[in-house]
């Protein structure tokens, strides 16, 4: 996959938020009359595009009947500091987000989940435009 594209109401606030997640700007450009950029981090690339007259996004996380994009998922297993847990990383992120005056919303606190034969800690937050983001930490080694 080359990138995942995210439409945002305020590209500068979105940039600040995703930089706190560990993304860095790769290139800034315009698409039509609007600002855009590619950012890299957490093993992937995202594209942010500012939308001039944004409408609120659907509630992909809370609406059980919603069909379409659900969330981005980031595996932090290899990105955490030694001894750091997903809960520690999220607590640090929450402080940094709030220090920047950005909105913070936890959709699902850290929860242990069995996926196949693996155990993960899983959590969901919202980005500044209300899009769900999932973070995973693998707790058991592959069998």
C-alpha positions in Angstrom: 0.0 0.0 0.0 1.3 3.4 -0.9 -0.7 5.6 1.6 -4.0 6.0 3.4 -5.7 9.3 2.7 -7.4 11.3 5.5 -9.6 14.3 4.8 -9.4 16.9 7.5 -11.2 20.2 8.4 -8.0 21.8 9.7 -4.8 20.5 8.1 -2.5 22.3 10.6 -4.2 20.8 13.6 -4.2 17.4 12.0 -0.5 17.8 11.3 0.2 18.6 14.9 -1.9 15.6 16.1 -0.2 13.1 13.8 3.2 14.5 14.6 2.5 13.6 18.2 1.8 10.0 17.1 5.3 9.9 15.6 4.6 10.9 12.0 6.8 13.4 10.1 6.0 15.4 7.0 7.5 13.8 3.9 6.2 16.4 1.4 3.7 19.2 1.3 1.6 19.9 -1.9 -1.7 21.3 -3.1 -4.4 19.3 -4.7 -6.7 21.6 -6.7 -7.1 24.6 -4.4 -6.5 22.8 -1.1 -3.5 22.0 1.1 -2.2 18.4 1.4 0.8 16.5 2.6 2.2 13.0 3.0 3.5 12.0 6.4 5.4 8.9 7.3 5.6 7.1 10.7 4.7 3.9 12.5 5.6 1.9 9.5 3.2 3.6 7.0 2.4 6.7 5.1 -0.7 8.8 5.4 -2.0 11.7 3.3 -3.8 14.6 4.9 -6.0 16.7 2.6 -7.8 19.8 3.9 -11.4 20.0 2.9 -12.7 23.6 2.5 -16.3 23.1 3.6 -16.2 19.9 5.7 -19.2 18.0 6.9 -19.0 16.0 10.1 -17.8 12.4 9.6 -20.1 9.4 10.2 -19.7 7.7 13.5 -17.8 4.7 12.2 -17.0 3.5 15.8 -20.3 4.0 17.5 -22.8 3.1 14.7 -23.2 -0.7 14.5 -24.9 -0.3 11.1 -22.2 1.9 9.5 -20.7 0.3 6.4 -17.3 1.5 4.9 -14.0 2.8 6.3 -13.9 1.7 10.0 -10.4 2.6 11.3 -6.7 2.7 10.8 -4.7 0.3 13.0 -1.2 0.8 14.1 0.9 -2.1 15.7 3.1 -0.5 18.3 4.8 -3.7 19.4 8.1 -2.8 17.8 7.7 1.0 18.4 7.4 1.0 22.2 10.4 1.7 24.4 11.8 -1.3 26.5 9.4 -1.8 29.4 6.8 0.6 28.0 3.3 -0.7 27.6 0.5 0.4 25.3 -1.2 2.0 28.3 2.0 3.9 29.1 2.3 5.1 25.5 -1.3 6.3 25.4 -1.1 8.1 28.7 2.0 10.0 27.4 0.2 10.7 24.2 -2.8 12.0 26.0 -0.7 14.5 28.0 1.1 15.7 24.9 -2.2 16.1 22.9 -3.8 18.1 25.7 -0.6 20.2 26.2 -1.0 21.2 22.5 -4.6 22.2 23.1 -5.9 19.5 20.8 -9.0 17.4 21.4 -8.5 14.0 23.1 -11.1 11.2 23.0 -10.6 7.7 24.1 -13.1 5.4 22.3 -11.9 2.1 23.9 -9.4 2.0 26.8 -6.7 -0.7 26.6 -8.4 -4.1 26.5 -6.8 -7.5 26.2 -8.1 -9.3 23.1 -7.4 -12.8 21.7 -7.1 -12.6 17.9 -6.5 -16.1 16.4 -3.8 -17.6 18.6 -2.3 -14.3 19.7 -3.0 -12.0 22.6 -3.0 -8.3 22.1 -3.6 -5.2 24.1 -6.0 -3.0 22.0 -7.1 0.6 22.3 -9.0 3.1 20.2 -8.8 6.9 20.2 -10.2 9.5 17.8 -8.1 11.8 15.7 -8.9 15.5 15.6 -11.5 15.0 12.9 -13.3 12.2 14.8 -11.8 9.3 12.8 -11.2 6.1 14.9 -7.5 5.0 15.3 -6.6 1.6 16.8 -3.4 0.8 18.5 -2.2 -2.7 19.2 0.6 -4.3 21.3 1.2 -8.0 20.8 1.4 -9.7 24.2 2.2 -13.3 23.3 4.8 -14.5 20.8 3.6 -16.1 17.5 2.9 -19.8 18.0 
